[in-house]
Amino acid sequence: MDTNDLIKALAADTRRPGLSMSATWAGAAIGALVLAGLVFSVLLGPRPDIAAAAETLRFLFKFVVAIALAATAFAAMRVAAWPEADLRRLLPYLAIAPALVAVSVVLELFAVPSDTWATRLIGTNSLLCLTFIPLIGLAPLALFLLALRHGAPSRPELSGALAGLAAGGIAATFYAAHCPDDSPLFAATWYTIAVLILTVSGALGGRWAVRW
């Protein structure tokens, strides 16, 4: 048996009998969405003027970025669950959400007067953002770390960080429906910090929970 066959055999031994990786990831994704939605509904709920907000580009763009982050990070996390994973081919996809944020910030700086930049960046709910995005993302992160245990990641910290990134994208998607601050300057600052909290938590969790 060569090295690759040995690695694949060890990876197969770490999975629960009768539960395929496809089923594991599907269950984790569905569970993450359900639990994040439940936490969001109980603790926050949508903003009162969501119908009017939905007619504005800034409000909708928050969802575009958050969903792109969640989808690309989830795909990368699935790849990272295998010991022979090559994540380099996924880097262009992981760059989609940051690139969208960067473009939106540049456009915002050109579109609004410079004396309003600081106000838009600080917003009105930065503390709420830093609190509830990590809180909404905790259950998805836990489910993703459990799913990673069914694989055999050779880099547990990286796999855990991707789990945190995916959980952050899901949490940011839900939180965006409540957040009254629609400026890209606000989202690029506070949403990013909140998602990074989950990413670091995922890396630490991966070191503890995913190692095999």
Secondary structure as UniProt FT lines:
FT   HELIX           3..13
FT   TURN            17..18
FT   HELIX           21..43
FT   TURN            48..49
FT   HELIX           50..53
FT   TURN            54..55
FT   HELIX           57..80
FT   TURN            83..84
FT   HELIX           87..90
FT   HELIX           91..94
FT   HELIX           96..111
FT   HELIX           114..116
FT   HELIX           117..122
FT   HELIX           126..148
FT   TURN            149..150
FT   HELIX           156..176
FT   TURN            177..178
FT   HELIX           184..186
FT   HELIX           187..191
FT   HELIX           192..209
//
